[in-house]
Amino acid sequence: MNIKSSQSLVEDALKSIKTLNSSEVKRLLEKDEITLIDVRDIREIWKEGTIENSKHIPRGMLEFWLDPESTYYQANKIKEVKKMVLFCALGLRSALAAKSLMDMGFNNVAHVDGGFDALKKSGLKIISKAKK
């Protein structure tokens, strides 16, 4: 069986999406120009925390929560649609997620190179999320 590797999927996605580095994201957040979206699994967030004021939309639900025709649609997740900047742990899942949103028709989307690790190093405030 000849399948396309996950790495080649990410490489293809990176060719068609906007990628921001952590210092660009920090500057845009300070100017309140973006909505930062954490696509990591909730267990990662419980373990490591997340960026203050980011929204959590799990990678597995992203397309469903943002599709007005889906029974899972979450209108309250993105009230005022600014530029959506997605991040995961290192930047692989968020690249695929950004590509998927672009395929859906969103054009105000980007992802963070280096993901949560890069954002932490840039000095953005990390908050913890307790298990519910």
TADA-V595316 format. One record per run of one state. SS is the DSSP state (h for helix, s for strand, l for the rest). FROM is the first residue (numbers start at 1). TO is the last residue. If there is no record, write none. Layout:
ss:SS from:FROM to:TO
ss:SS from:FROM to:TO
This chain:
ss:l from:1 to:5
ss:h from:6 to:16
ss:l from:17 to:17
ss:s from:18 to:20
ss:l from:21 to:21
ss:h from:22 to:30
ss:l from:31 to:33
ss:s from:34 to:38
ss:l from:39 to:41
ss:h from:42 to:48
ss:l from:49 to:49
ss:s from:50 to:51
ss:l from:52 to:54
ss:s from:55 to:56
ss:l from:57 to:58
ss:h from:59 to:65
ss:l from:66 to:82
ss:s from:83 to:87
ss:l from:88 to:91
ss:h from:92 to:104
ss:l from:105 to:108
ss:s from:109 to:112
ss:l from:113 to:114
ss:h from:115 to:121
ss:l from:122 to:125
ss:s from:126 to:127
ss:l from:128 to:132
